[in-house]
Amino acid sequence: FNMLSNCIFGTKKQIMADFTISGKMKVKTLKANFKEAYGSTLRVYVGKKFADDDSTLASIRKADAKGGEVKINGRMLIGNFESKILEEFGIKIQVATPDDTKLADDSISLTQSGK
């Protein structure tokens, strides 16, 4: 409905500046929120495989991970974001281009990754 209403009313989609990630969040929710906020694609891994979309972050994180919540914003560099999630949750993530064909450069911001 959102995309449809944007087309009908000609409204411009506003980029969300930041959001919070918590262990209770499902992988698919994190990926959808990230896509909506920044336009780029988020890849979430368990080991070398992609994480199950229905898993919670808490269920896939490493046992010694801190957990809790992480607040991110569009000015954060991709490399810093990926490191922060690994540090807090023990989960490997990668930011990819909007069409998910290649990984985004670690030295650009999350907002720039979706353009």
C-alpha positions in Angstrom: 0.0 0.0 0.0 2.8 2.4 0.8 4.4 2.2 -2.6 0.9 2.4 -4.2 0.0 5.5 -2.2 3.3 7.1 -3.2 2.5 6.5 -6.8 -1.1 7.8 -6.6 -0.4 10.9 -4.5 3.1 11.6 -5.9 4.6 11.8 -2.4 8.3 11.5 -2.1 9.6 8.8 0.2 11.5 10.2 3.1 14.8 8.5 4.1 14.7 7.4 7.7 17.8 8.7 9.5 18.3 6.0 12.1 16.8 3.0 13.8 17.5 0.6 16.7 18.6 -3.0 16.3 17.8 -5.4 19.2 18.2 -9.1 19.8 14.5 -9.7 19.7 14.3 -8.5 16.1 14.0 -11.1 13.4 16.5 -11.2 10.6 13.8 -10.4 8.0 12.7 -7.4 10.0 16.2 -6.1 10.3 16.7 -6.5 6.5 13.4 -4.8 5.7 14.0 -1.9 8.0 17.5 -1.5 6.7 16.3 -1.5 3.0 13.6 1.0 3.9 15.9 3.3 5.8 18.9 3.3 3.4 17.9 1.6 0.1 20.8 -0.8 0.1 20.6 -4.5 0.9 21.7 -6.1 4.1 23.2 -9.6 4.1 23.1 -11.4 7.5 25.2 -14.5 8.0 25.4 -17.5 10.4 28.9 -18.7 9.8 29.4 -18.7 6.0 25.7 -19.2 5.2 22.9 -16.7 5.1 20.9 -16.5 8.3 17.3 -17.8 8.3 14.9 -14.9 7.9 12.6 -16.1 10.7 15.5 -16.4 13.2 15.8 -13.7 15.9 19.2 -12.0 16.1 19.5 -13.3 19.7 19.1 -16.9 18.5 21.9 -16.6 15.9 24.4 -14.5 17.8 27.6 -15.9 19.3 27.3 -17.0 23.0 29.9 -14.5 24.2 28.3 -11.5 22.4 27.1 -8.5 24.4 23.6 -8.3 23.0 21.4 -5.4 24.0 20.5 -2.7 21.5 22.4 -0.8 18.8 21.3 2.5 17.4 22.5 3.3 13.9 22.2 6.3 11.6 22.8 7.1 8.0 26.0 9.0 8.6 27.7 5.8 10.0 30.3 4.3 7.6 29.5 0.8 6.3 32.7 -0.6 7.8 31.9 0.8 11.2 28.4 -0.5 11.1 29.5 -4.0 10.2 32.1 -4.0 12.9 29.6 -2.7 15.5 27.1 -5.5 14.8 29.9 -8.1 15.0 31.1 -6.6 18.3 27.6 -6.2 19.9 25.8 -9.3 18.5 28.6 -11.5 17.2 26.8 -11.6 13.9 28.5 -11.1 10.5 26.7 -8.7 8.2 27.5 -7.2 4.9 26.0 -4.2 3.2 25.3 -4.8 -0.5 24.2 -2.5 -3.4 20.4 -1.8 -3.7 20.1 -4.6 -6.4 22.2 -7.0 -4.2 24.7 -7.7 -7.0 27.9 -6.7 -5.1 29.1 -5.5 -1.7 29.1 -1.8 -1.0 32.4 0.0 -0.2 33.1 0.0 3.5 34.3 3.7 3.4 30.9 5.2 2.4 28.0 6.0 4.7 24.9 3.9 5.0 22.9 6.6 3.3 25.3 6.8 0.4 25.1 3.0 0.0 21.5 3.1 -1.3 22.2 5.6 -4.1 
